Amino acid sequence: MSVTVRVPAKVNVQLAVGAARPDGFHDLANVFLAVSLYDEVTATPAGELRVTCEGPDADQVPLDRTNLAARAALALAERYGRAPDVHLHIAKDIPVAGGMAGGSADCAGALVACDALWGTGASREELLEICAELGSDVPFSLVGGAALGTGRGERLTELEVGGDFHWVFALASRGLSTPAVFREFDRLGQGLDIPEPVADQAVLDALAKGDAAALAVTVSNDLQPAALSLFPELGDTLAAGRAAGALAALVSGSGPTTAFLATDAKSASDIAGVLRASGTCRDVRTASGPTAGATVLGS
């Protein structure tokens, strides 16, 4: 028997970042939207914990116990007093180290898959508690849809969305380390008065109405200057997407994937074609959201 779980990528339509806390984390107001790029995690009984991976950039995914999917299996096994004997196979389609929560998605997918495989019967609240222990973005990968994340992003309030939003994602030639981007954010903010992060009501209203044009003028990412400081070439990709007709262009999360909001699916396809030909990115993907969180496909 095996269990396969599909988990979506995310884009941050608002990422407001506060000053560094004493524990090194930052308070956030993080408006997540799950989009239709997916990883699949399959859990199969095995004699020991093992992780394998296939798909684009799979060679960059660690296969030891530092992998977030492996950590999810270990955490669930420890909570329920059993051995973490499972083979986790990850089929990647979410960009690796791209600011779209691919590792967090795999973590949530492994947690749901192991829960189903082992019959632990964990409640949604228990699963979310484990998710929060494993990473700031992991709870949203479980929940999907749209949500406001506060604290370090792990405390979620689900949000109403009134329609589909169409996106183009440009994949960069290399990855960016999330901790490095936060360190650069701190460096750039030295001596500045950094306000407490709060959700922009205009962002929430635009999501609720399903209004892409309204969302376009309100999207923001406080980590974008830090990502551009570490990876200046992303500015060329952002400019190419704007010139191609994107309603909005921004770095996705900590980057380096860049996200472009489109009017509709046809516009997204057109923007993708221009970006592909621009020479400013490695690859281009289109997607829409919101979409469901971690979902069992079969067993």
SEKEBA-745087 format. One record per residue (C-alpha): residue in three letters; x, y, z. Coordinates in steps of 0.1 Angstrom, whole numbers, padded with zeros to 4 digits, always signed. Example, Ala and Ser with C-alpha at 12.3 -4.5 7.8 and 13.67 -1.06 7.14 Angstrom:
ALA+0123-0045+0078
SER+0137-0011+0071
//
This chain:
MET+0000+0000+0000
SER+0011+0035-0007
VAL-0004+0070-0003
THR+0002+0099-0027
VAL-0005+0135-0016
ARG-0005+0165-0040
VAL+0006+0199-0025
PRO+0006+0233-0041
ALA+0031+0261-0044
LYS+0023+0295-0030
VAL+0027+0331-0040
ASN+0028+0359-0015
VAL+0005+0388-0026
GLN+0016+0407+0005
LEU+0047+0401+0026
ALA+0051+0427+0053
VAL+0082+0420+0075
GLY+0089+0434+0109
ALA+0123+0439+0126
ALA+0142+0409+0138
ARG+0130+0394+0171
PRO+0153+0383+0199
ASP+0149+0347+0186
GLY+0161+0357+0152
PHE+0127+0353+0135
HIS+0107+0382+0121
ASP+0070+0390+0127
LEU+0051+0389+0094
ALA+0019+0398+0078
ASN+0020+0373+0050
VAL-0009+0370+0026
PHE-0006+0336+0009
LEU-0023+0323-0022
ALA-0019+0287-0032
VAL-0014+0282-0070
SER-0016+0253-0094
LEU+0020+0242-0095
TYR+0023+0210-0075
ASP+0047+0185-0059
GLU+0035+0150-0052
VAL+0047+0130-0022
THR+0042+0092-0021
ALA+0046+0073+0012
THR+0052+0036+0010
PRO+0061+0011+0038
ALA+0098+0005+0041
GLY+0123-0011+0065
GLU+0137+0024+0073
LEU+0132+0061+0066
ARG+0143+0068+0030
VAL+0138+0098+0007
THR+0140+0098-0031
CYS+0132+0126-0055
GLU+0126+0132-0092
GLY+0118+0162-0114
PRO+0133+0195-0123
ASP+0164+0203-0101
ALA+0158+0172-0081
ASP+0196+0169-0077
GLN+0194+0200-0054
VAL+0170+0183-0029
PRO+0187+0168+0001
LEU+0178+0131+0006
ASP+0189+0127+0042
ARG+0170+0135+0074
THR+0175+0173+0069
ASN+0149+0171+0042
LEU+0117+0186+0055
ALA+0096+0157+0043
ALA+0118+0133+0063
ARG+0115+0156+0093
ALA+0077+0155+0090
ALA+0078+0117+0091
LEU+0101+0117+0121
ALA+0079+0142+0140
LEU+0047+0123+0134
ALA+0063+0090+0143
GLU+0077+0104+0175
ARG+0043+0118+0185
TYR+0026+0085+0180
GLY+0054+0063+0194
ARG+0062+0043+0162
ALA+0092+0038+0140
PRO+0095+0062+0110
ASP+0099+0033+0086
VAL+0087+0048+0053
HIS+0099+0055+0018
LEU+0090+0090+0008
HIS+0092+0097-0029
ILE+0089+0133-0040
ALA+0079+0142-0076
LYS+0090+0178-0079
ASP+0073+0204-0100
ILE+0075+0234-0077
PRO+0108+0253-0082
VAL+0136+0244-0058
ALA+0149+0272-0036
GLY+0126+0295-0056
GLY+0106+0313-0029
MET+0074+0293-0036
ALA+0075+0270-0005
GLY+0085+0238-0024
GLY+0102+0224+0007
SER+0073+0233+0029
ALA+0049+0218+0005
ASP+0068+0185+0006
CYS+0068+0187+0044
ALA+0031+0191+0046
GLY+0026+0164+0019
ALA+0047+0139+0038
LEU+0029+0146+0070
VAL-0005+0140+0054
ALA+0007+0109+0035
CYS+0023+0093+0066
ASP-0008+0100+0087
ALA-0029+0082+0061
LEU-0004+0054+0056
TRP+0001+0047+0093
GLY-0036+0053+0103
THR-0025+0076+0131
GLY-0058+0095+0129
ALA-0042+0129+0138
SER-0067+0158+0139
ARG-0063+0188+0116
GLU-0053+0208+0147
GLU-0025+0183+0156
LEU-0012+0183+0120
LEU-0011+0221+0119
GLU+0007+0221+0153
ILE+0034+0198+0139
CYS+0035+0219+0107
ALA+0042+0250+0127
GLU+0070+0233+0146
LEU+0086+0223+0113
GLY+0085+0256+0094
SER+0068+0290+0090
ASP+0053+0282+0056
VAL+0044+0246+0063
PRO+0009+0252+0078
PHE-0002+0271+0047
SER+0009+0243+0025
LEU-0015+0220+0044
VAL-0044+0245+0043
GLY-0041+0260+0008
GLY-0066+0284-0006
ALA-0057+0319+0007
ALA-0048+0329+0042
LEU-0032+0356+0063
GLY-0002+0343+0082
THR+0009+0362+0113
GLY+0036+0356+0139
ARG+0064+0342+0118
GLY+0037+0332+0093
GLU+0025+0301+0110
ARG-0007+0314+0126
LEU-0033+0313+0098
THR-0065+0331+0092
GLU-0082+0317+0061
LEU-0094+0343+0036
GLU-0123+0346+0012
VAL-0114+0347-0025
GLY-0140+0358-0051
GLY-0124+0344-0082
ASP-0093+0329-0099
PHE-0061+0349-0103
HIS-0038+0341-0132
TRP+0000+0342-0127
VAL+0032+0337-0147
PHE+0063+0326-0128
ALA+0098+0332-0142
LEU+0124+0308-0128
ALA+0159+0322-0122
SER+0192+0307-0131
ARG+0201+0299-0095
GLY+0185+0298-0061
LEU+0185+0321-0032
SER+0188+0311+0005
THR+0158+0323+0025
PRO+0180+0330+0056
ALA+0205+0350+0035
VAL+0176+0372+0022
PHE+0164+0378+0057
ARG+0200+0387+0068
GLU+0202+0412+0039
PHE+0168+0426+0049
ASP+0182+0432+0083
ARG+0214+0448+0069
LEU+0195+0471+0046
GLY+0172+0481+0075
GLN+0200+0490+0100
GLY+0192+0523+0116
LEU+0157+0525+0101
ASP+0124+0524+0120
ILE+0108+0493+0107
PRO+0070+0493+0114
GLU+0050+0465+0128
PRO+0037+0443+0099
VAL+0000+0445+0092
ALA-0022+0432+0065
ASP-0033+0457+0039
GLN-0071+0458+0038
ALA-0070+0467+0001
VAL-0052+0434-0006
LEU-0078+0414+0014
ASP-0107+0433-0004
ALA-0092+0427-0038
LEU-0089+0389-0031
ALA-0125+0388-0018
LYS-0138+0405-0049
GLY-0116+0384-0073
ASP-0104+0417-0088
ALA-0070+0413-0105
ALA-0067+0449-0114
ALA-0073+0460-0078
LEU-0049+0434-0065
ALA-0022+0445-0089
VAL-0020+0480-0073
THR-0017+0466-0038
VAL+0007+0436-0040
SER+0039+0442-0021
ASN+0069+0423-0008
ASP+0092+0438+0019
LEU+0119+0412+0010
GLN+0121+0423-0026
PRO+0148+0449-0021
ALA+0170+0423-0002
ALA+0165+0397-0030
LEU+0174+0423-0057
SER+0204+0433-0037
LEU+0217+0397-0036
PHE+0205+0389-0072
PRO+0204+0422-0092
GLU+0196+0404-0125
LEU+0161+0398-0112
GLY+0154+0435-0120
ASP+0157+0427-0157
THR+0132+0399-0154
LEU+0107+0421-0136
ALA+0111+0448-0162
ALA+0106+0423-0190
GLY+0074+0410-0174
ARG+0060+0445-0170
ALA+0068+0454-0206
ALA+0050+0422-0217
GLY+0018+0435-0201
ALA+0017+0421-0166
LEU-0006+0439-0143
ALA+0019+0435-0115
ALA+0055+0422-0111
LEU+0072+0411-0079
VAL+0096+0387-0064
SER+0078+0357-0049
GLY+0086+0354-0012
SER+0123+0354-0006
GLY+0129+0347-0043
PRO+0144+0343-0067
THR+0113+0333-0087
THR+0095+0363-0100
ALA+0057+0365-0102
PHE+0036+0383-0127
LEU-0001+0389-0123
ALA-0021+0386-0155
THR-0056+0397-0165
ASP-0067+0362-0176
ALA-0053+0329-0189
LYS-0047+0342-0224
SER-0028+0372-0211
ALA-0007+0349-0189
SER+0002+0327-0219
ASP+0012+0358-0239
ILE+0034+0372-0210
ALA+0050+0338-0206
GLY+0059+0337-0243
VAL+0076+0371-0241
LEU+0095+0362-0209
ARG+0107+0330-0224
ALA+0121+0348-0254
SER+0136+0376-0233
GLY+0167+0357-0221
THR+0162+0370-0186
CYS+0151+0337-0170
ARG+0157+0300-0171
ASP+0122+0289-0176
VAL+0086+0301-0173
ARG+0055+0286-0158
THR+0018+0297-0157
ALA-0006+0289-0129
SER-0038+0301-0113
GLY-0051+0303-0077
PRO-0065+0297-0053
THR-0062+0260-0052
ALA-0066+0234-0025
GLY-0039+0225+0001
ALA-0024+0191+0007
THR-0048+0166-0009
VAL-0047+0128-0008
LEU-0048+0115-0045
GLY-0050+0078-0038
SER-0038+0049-0018
//
